[in-house]
Amino acid sequence: MHGPIKSIAFTTQIRYWSPEKASGLAVADIPEAHHAALGGLKQQHVKGTIGGEEFASNVMPAGGGRLALSVNKAMMKAAGVGIGDEVAVEIRQVGRD
C-alpha cells in the first residue's frame, strides 16, 4: 500500500513509548478502527497533519494490538502540543511516494 489514501482523521493523546520511563520516544496511538486502512499492524511511512501542521513520520506496532504514530519534537512544537495533550491527527498518505 503506497500513495494517497482516503483521509483518516482521529483525536488521540501523545504519550511516551515507555510511560514508566517518562522520557524518550513520543507516540500517538491510532484507533483500532483505522488499522486496516493503514495496512494493518506494520511499520511504514505516513504523511498528514497533526494539530493542523504537516508532518512526515512513521507508524509502527506498539504491542498489545496497538499501532502508534511516532511524534518527534519538531512535530509537537509546530502543533503547539506536548506529552499528555490531546491532538487531532489526519493521515493522507502511506509510503514514500
Buried (B, 14 or more C-beta within 10 A) or exposed (E): EEEEBEEBEBEBEBBBBEEEEEEEBBBBBBEEEBBEBBBEBEEBBBBBBBBEBEBEBEBBBBEEEBBBBBBEEEBBEBBEBEBEBEBBBBBBBBBEE
